[in-house]
Amino acid sequence: MTQRHADHAGPDTDGGARTAFASALRAAIGASGLSLDRIQARLRARGATVSVTALSYWQSGKRQPERAGSLSAVRVLEEILDVPDGALLGLLPPPRPRGASKRDRAGEEPVTFTREILQPLLERVGAPDALDQQHQLKLIGLHDRCDIAADGGQLSVTSRAVFQSGADGQDRWLLVYAQGDATAVPDLQPVRNCRVGRAEVDDDHGILVAELLFDRALERGETHLIEYTLRNSGPPYPQCRATHYREFRRPVREYLLEIRFDPTAVPARCWQYANATDEAPARRRLRLDSGNGVHAIALDFGPGIFGIGWGS
């Protein structure tokens, strides 16, 4: 399963704009006399975290900034490289629509990022066949609580999951988390009945892949509960496009999603949405409770996406 968004390279129809942006960025970097390492350090000093690899890809045209955090970094880049406001940002096309392709809806690979992006991370944590193998650990129930900070960004996500083992010896769960609107992934903190094993991060796409190791190996038919928190640094906290969702590649019996807002950041409207592979997209209005929160529940859901959005 997957939480939140991940970015892809722009579509081929944006090739001209991507080339123009890359050429302008390359020229500005050359004129500045700064190395990519020094540019990265100056970005970080101003609160914009971008990897040297990402900067290299941007100036070569292999990728372009799309996420909100990346676009904010481009604004800072314009200051660092001493070019007019909008000289770089104005060359970028509007963000791509994030609809699922036919292949995505068929469940062949995750909607929020491609197999090509995820596979190297899976190999580095020792799970190269995770996307294709028959899993012996079934997710029975899941509860996500997403806390929104006063600045409207995502403070943290705490998850409580219950699994049932389909075979003896199951001793870990593989977490895949995609943080689409930040240039750094959150800190993973085990809370109950698990610890972090091998973990890998793709800063360019904001993806974390990590093993959550159980206290002991399970017997066939046995259930196990774990709890963990993903906590962002801030303020400012990463903006989350006013939504939080999970992508389920396999069915889940019960999924409870809860959003809690800071009293100073309560939205005017909230709604739940679902996009299952075998059903038409569905949306329903949610009402805030007395604790400045909303929740939504999905029963016998998946494969597909289930989430909550909010706005003014």
C-alpha positions as CSV (number, residue, x, y, z in Angstrom):
1,M,0.0,0.0,0.0
2,T,1.1,3.6,-0.5
3,Q,0.4,6.8,1.3
4,R,0.3,10.2,-0.4
5,H,1.8,11.2,-3.8
6,A,4.9,10.6,-5.8
7,D,6.1,12.5,-8.8
8,H,6.9,11.2,-12.3
9,A,9.0,12.8,-15.0
10,G,6.9,15.1,-17.2
11,P,5.0,13.6,-20.2
12,D,6.5,13.8,-23.7
13,T,4.1,16.6,-24.7
14,D,6.0,18.8,-22.2
15,G,9.3,18.0,-23.9
16,G,9.7,21.5,-25.4
17,A,9.0,23.3,-22.1
18,R,11.3,20.9,-20.2
19,T,14.1,21.6,-22.7
20,A,13.7,25.3,-22.3
21,F,13.7,25.1,-18.5
22,A,16.8,22.9,-18.6
23,S,18.7,25.1,-21.0
24,A,17.9,28.2,-18.9
25,L,18.9,26.6,-15.7
26,R,22.1,25.2,-17.2
27,A,23.0,28.6,-18.5
28,A,22.2,30.3,-15.1
29,I,24.3,27.8,-13.2
30,G,27.2,28.3,-15.6
31,A,27.0,32.0,-15.3
32,S,27.0,31.9,-11.5
33,G,30.2,29.9,-11.3
34,L,28.7,27.8,-8.5
35,S,29.0,24.0,-8.3
36,L,25.9,21.9,-7.7
37,D,27.2,21.1,-4.2
38,R,27.4,24.8,-3.3
39,I,24.0,25.5,-4.8
40,Q,22.5,22.6,-2.8
41,A,24.1,24.0,0.4
42,R,22.7,27.5,-0.3
43,L,19.2,26.0,-1.0
44,R,19.4,24.1,2.3
45,A,20.4,27.2,4.2
46,R,17.2,28.9,3.0
47,G,15.0,25.9,3.9
48,A,14.8,24.2,0.5
49,T,16.1,20.6,0.5
50,V,17.0,19.4,-3.0
51,S,19.5,16.7,-3.8
52,V,22.4,17.2,-6.1
53,T,21.1,14.4,-8.2
54,A,17.8,16.3,-8.7
55,L,19.6,19.5,-9.6
56,S,21.6,17.5,-12.2
57,Y,18.5,15.9,-13.7
58,W,16.8,19.3,-13.9
59,Q,19.6,21.0,-15.8
60,S,20.0,18.0,-18.1
61,G,16.3,17.8,-18.9
62,K,15.9,14.2,-17.6
63,R,13.3,15.5,-15.1
64,Q,11.6,18.7,-14.2
65,P,10.3,20.1,-10.9
66,E,6.6,19.3,-10.4
67,R,5.9,18.9,-6.7
68,A,5.0,22.0,-4.6
69,G,8.3,21.7,-2.6
70,S,10.3,21.5,-5.8
71,L,8.6,24.5,-7.3
72,S,9.3,26.5,-4.2
73,A,12.9,25.5,-4.5
74,V,13.0,26.9,-8.0
75,R,11.9,30.2,-6.7
76,V,14.8,30.1,-4.3
77,L,17.1,29.0,-7.1
78,E,16.2,32.2,-9.0
79,E,17.5,34.3,-6.1
80,I,20.7,32.2,-5.6
81,L,21.5,32.3,-9.4
82,D,20.6,36.0,-9.6
83,V,18.1,35.7,-12.4
84,P,14.8,37.7,-12.6
85,D,11.7,36.4,-10.8
86,G,10.0,33.9,-13.0
87,A,12.9,33.5,-15.4
88,L,13.0,29.8,-14.5
89,L,9.6,29.1,-13.0
90,G,7.9,30.7,-16.0
91,L,9.4,28.1,-18.3
92,L,7.7,25.2,-16.5
93,P,4.4,23.8,-17.8
94,P,1.4,23.5,-15.5
95,P,1.5,20.4,-13.3
96,R,0.4,17.2,-14.9
97,P,-3.0,15.7,-14.1
98,R,-2.6,12.9,-11.7
99,G,-5.2,10.4,-13.0
100,A,-4.5,6.7,-13.2
101,S,-3.7,5.1,-16.5
102,K,-5.5,2.0,-17.7
103,R,-2.5,0.0,-16.7
104,D,-2.5,1.5,-13.2
105,R,-6.2,0.8,-12.7
106,A,-5.7,-2.8,-13.7
107,G,-3.5,-3.1,-10.6
108,E,-0.3,-4.0,-12.5
109,E,1.8,-1.4,-10.7
110,P,1.3,1.4,-8.2
111,V,-0.6,4.5,-9.3
112,T,1.6,7.0,-7.5
113,F,4.9,5.9,-8.9
114,T,6.2,3.4,-11.5
115,R,7.9,0.1,-11.0
116,E,11.0,1.6,-12.5
117,I,11.2,4.1,-9.6
118,L,10.4,1.7,-6.8
119,Q,12.3,-1.4,-7.9
120,P,15.8,-0.2,-7.0
121,L,14.7,0.7,-3.5
122,L,13.1,-2.8,-3.1
123,E,16.3,-4.4,-4.2
124,R,18.3,-2.5,-1.7
125,V,16.1,-3.6,1.2
126,G,16.3,-7.2,0.1
127,A,12.8,-7.5,-1.3
128,P,13.3,-7.5,-5.1
129,D,10.2,-9.6,-5.8
130,A,7.8,-7.7,-3.5
131,L,5.7,-6.4,-6.4
132,D,5.1,-9.8,-7.9
133,Q,5.3,-12.4,-5.2
134,Q,2.3,-14.0,-3.4
135,H,2.3,-12.4,0.1
136,Q,1.8,-14.6,3.1
137,L,1.0,-11.7,5.4
138,K,-2.5,-10.4,5.0
139,L,-3.5,-6.9,6.1
140,I,-6.7,-7.3,8.1
141,G,-7.3,-3.8,9.5
142,L,-5.6,-0.4,9.2
143,H,-6.1,2.9,11.0
144,D,-4.3,6.1,9.8
145,R,-4.4,9.3,11.8
146,C,-3.0,12.3,9.9
147,D,-2.3,15.4,12.0
148,I,-2.4,18.8,10.2
149,A,-0.4,21.6,11.7
150,A,-1.3,25.2,12.1
151,D,0.4,26.2,8.8
152,G,-1.8,23.6,7.0
153,G,1.1,21.2,6.4
154,Q,1.3,17.6,7.5
155,L,2.7,17.3,11.0
156,S,2.6,13.5,11.2
157,V,0.8,10.2,10.3
158,T,0.4,7.5,12.9
159,S,-0.7,4.1,11.6
160,R,-2.0,1.1,13.5
161,A,-2.1,-2.1,11.4
162,V,-3.3,-5.7,12.1
163,F,-2.0,-8.6,10.1
164,Q,-2.8,-12.3,9.8
165,S,0.0,-14.7,8.8
166,G,-0.7,-17.2,6.0
167,A,2.4,-19.2,6.8
168,D,4.8,-19.9,9.6
169,G,7.8,-17.6,10.0
170,Q,6.4,-14.3,8.9
171,D,8.4,-11.6,10.8
172,R,8.2,-8.3,8.9
173,W,6.1,-5.8,6.9
174,L,7.4,-3.7,4.1
175,L,6.3,-0.1,4.3
176,V,6.3,2.1,1.1
177,Y,5.6,5.8,1.7
178,A,5.5,8.5,-0.9
179,Q,5.6,12.1,0.2
180,G,4.7,14.1,-2.9
181,D,4.8,17.7,-1.7
182,A,8.0,17.6,0.3
183,T,11.6,17.4,-0.8
184,A,12.5,15.2,2.2
185,V,10.7,12.1,3.6
186,P,9.5,12.1,7.2
187,D,11.2,10.3,10.1
188,L,9.9,6.8,10.7
189,Q,9.4,6.1,14.4
190,P,8.2,2.6,15.6
191,V,5.7,2.9,18.4
192,R,4.5,-0.7,19.3
193,N,5.5,-4.3,18.5
194,C,7.9,-3.4,15.7
195,R,11.3,-1.9,14.9
196,V,12.9,-0.5,11.8
197,G,15.1,-2.8,9.8
198,R,16.6,-1.9,6.4
199,A,15.4,1.4,5.0
200,E,16.1,3.2,1.7
201,V,15.1,6.7,0.6
202,D,14.7,8.2,-2.9
203,D,14.9,12.0,-2.2
204,D,14.2,12.9,-5.8
205,H,10.7,11.3,-5.6
206,G,10.1,11.6,-1.9
207,I,9.8,7.8,-1.4
208,L,10.7,5.8,1.7
209,V,10.9,2.0,1.7
210,A,11.5,0.3,5.1
211,E,11.2,-3.0,6.8
212,L,9.1,-3.0,10.0
213,L,10.4,-6.0,11.9
214,F,8.1,-7.8,14.3
215,D,9.1,-8.8,17.8
216,R,9.0,-12.4,16.8
217,A,8.1,-14.7,13.9
218,L,4.4,-15.5,13.5
219,E,2.8,-18.9,13.2
220,R,0.3,-19.6,10.5
221,G,-3.1,-18.1,11.3
222,E,-1.7,-15.9,14.0
223,T,-2.5,-12.1,14.1
224,H,-0.1,-9.3,15.0
225,L,-0.6,-5.6,15.6
226,I,2.0,-2.9,15.0
227,E,2.0,0.9,15.3
228,Y,4.4,3.5,13.8
229,T,4.6,7.2,13.2
230,L,5.9,9.2,10.3
231,R,6.8,12.6,11.6
232,N,7.8,15.6,9.4
233,S,10.3,18.3,10.4
234,G,9.0,21.9,10.7
235,P,7.6,24.4,10.8
236,P,7.1,25.0,8.0
237,Y,5.6,21.5,7.5
238,P,5.3,20.0,4.1
239,Q,2.1,20.9,2.3
240,C,0.1,17.9,1.3
241,R,-2.2,19.2,-1.5
242,A,-5.1,19.2,1.1
243,T,-5.5,15.5,0.9
244,H,-4.3,12.2,2.4
245,Y,-4.9,8.8,0.9
246,R,-3.8,5.2,0.8
247,E,-3.3,3.1,-2.3
248,F,-4.1,-0.5,-1.8
249,R,-2.8,-3.0,-4.2
250,R,-4.5,-5.9,-2.4
251,P,-7.9,-5.9,-0.6
252,V,-8.2,-4.8,3.0
253,R,-11.1,-5.8,5.3
254,E,-11.3,-2.5,7.2
255,Y,-9.5,0.8,6.7
256,L,-10.2,3.8,9.0
257,L,-8.7,7.2,8.0
258,E,-8.8,10.1,10.4
259,I,-7.7,13.7,9.8
260,R,-7.1,16.0,12.8
261,F,-6.7,19.7,12.1
262,D,-5.0,22.3,14.3
263,P,-7.8,24.6,15.6
264,T,-6.3,27.5,13.6
265,A,-6.3,25.5,10.3
266,V,-9.8,24.0,10.2
267,P,-11.1,23.8,6.6
268,A,-14.6,24.8,5.5
269,R,-15.2,21.6,3.6
270,C,-14.1,18.0,3.9
271,W,-14.9,14.9,1.8
272,Q,-14.0,11.3,1.4
273,Y,-13.2,9.8,-2.0
274,A,-12.6,6.3,-3.4
275,N,-11.4,5.0,-6.7
276,A,-11.6,1.2,-6.7
277,T,-10.5,-0.8,-9.8
278,D,-13.9,-2.3,-10.3
279,E,-16.1,0.6,-9.4
280,A,-16.8,4.2,-10.6
281,P,-15.1,6.9,-8.5
282,A,-17.2,7.9,-5.4
283,R,-17.2,11.0,-3.2
284,R,-19.1,11.9,-0.1
285,R,-19.1,15.0,2.2
286,L,-17.8,14.7,5.7
287,R,-18.7,16.8,8.7
288,L,-16.1,18.0,11.3
289,D,-16.5,16.6,14.8
290,S,-16.0,18.4,18.1
291,G,-12.3,17.7,18.1
292,N,-11.7,19.5,14.8
293,G,-11.4,16.2,12.9
294,V,-13.1,14.0,10.3
295,H,-12.9,10.3,9.6
296,A,-13.9,7.9,6.9
297,I,-14.0,4.1,6.8
298,A,-13.7,1.6,3.9
299,L,-14.9,-2.0,4.4
300,D,-13.7,-4.9,2.1
301,F,-12.0,-2.4,-0.1
302,G,-9.3,-2.7,-2.8
303,P,-7.5,-2.7,-5.0
304,G,-7.8,1.1,-5.3
305,I,-7.3,4.4,-3.6
306,F,-9.2,5.7,-0.6
307,G,-8.7,9.1,0.9
308,I,-9.9,12.4,2.4
309,G,-9.6,15.8,0.9
310,W,-10.4,19.3,2.3
311,G,-10.6,22.9,1.1
312,S,-12.1,26.4,1.7
